[in-house]
């Protein structure tokens, strides 16, 4: 039975991944917000909270050690992220800070996971980095986020090449629009015509005609962390309802 660490696993997509992996083995949730961890008390011994910043090496090490004390640590999901914009021409320093706030937790998580995986070479290990469609197709007012996600996908490929020979697999998921508390709050703040427009845009952007569910992301992450994906390494899998595959045409009906 393996154990896992999920950063930012207290809410939304991270929580869905945590709950799915808990059906396989113990999961440590590394979360900055204590309010996002209250539900974990309903899963004693299966979901274990660790309060801390995913970019902090000490917090990441505590999460890894806690997971390893329950069962061999074999999977790590880097999900922690923030979404806030800043204009490059007005504040390049703020943009740099925002990029680091999204990239540093992934660097720290990967470094910590790999050290533990290399310490038990007979077990190997697998990392899943949560990325976004914005890594390859940027949208307006999201420059720091898109830049960080592009870097994360590059990091994913580089780690796969460097550590694949040691039995460590690294992959990423590029998400489309997923229903979360954040998206629901955004919708609730819109007028009825605004909500209609939002849903119309979602249908146009995603060939499947809807937003994704956190459980759909969780199932894909669980697959990549499983032995069923043992020959998948260094790839980014879109979980986006076909968004990345679609090209809009002004003549389409």
C-alpha positions, 0 to 999 in steps of 0.5 A: 500500500502506497502513501501520497502527498497532495499540496493545496489538497484542502479545497476544490480540485486538490480535495477531490484528488485527496479523497480519490487517492485515499481509496488507495492509501494514506494521503497527507494534505499540505495546506496553508489555510487551516480552515481548509483542513477541518473536513480531514478529521472525518478521515482519521488515519486515511487523510492526514493534515499538515499545516504549512506553505508548500513552498517551504522546504521544512513543511514539505519535508514534514509532509513527506516524513508523515506520509512515509511513516504511514506507508511507503511514499510513492506519489506526490501531487503539486496542486497548490497555486494562486491566481492573481494578475499584475501588469508587467509594464507597471510592476515587473517585480510583482509579476516576478513574485506572483510567478514564484508563488506558483512555481516555488511550491512545485520546485519544493514539492518535486525536490522533496518527493524525489529525495524520498523516492531516491532513498527507496529506489526499489519503490520508485515514485511518481509526481503529478504537477497540476498545470493549465491550458494557459501554459500553451494558450494564454488568456488575458489578465493572467500573465503571471499564472500562464508563465508559471504554468508553462515553466511547470510543464517544462520542469515536468519534462526535464525531471522525467529525463533526469530522474526517469532512469532512477524509476521516478516518473513525472507528468502533468495535467493541463486543466481546462475550466473546472467547476470549483468554489472559485468559479461558482463564486464568480458565477454567483456575482454575475447578472442573469445575462452575464451567467448566460454569456458565461455558459455560452462561452464555456460551450464554445471553448470546450467541445464537450460543451461544459466545464469539467468536474474535480472528480474527473481531474482526480481520476486522471491524477490517480491513474498517472500515480498508479502502476497502470501508467508505469510507462507514461513519463514526461507528458502533459495530459489535457483534462479539458474537454477538448479545449486545447484541440479546438481551433475557432473559425470565423466561418463556423456555425 
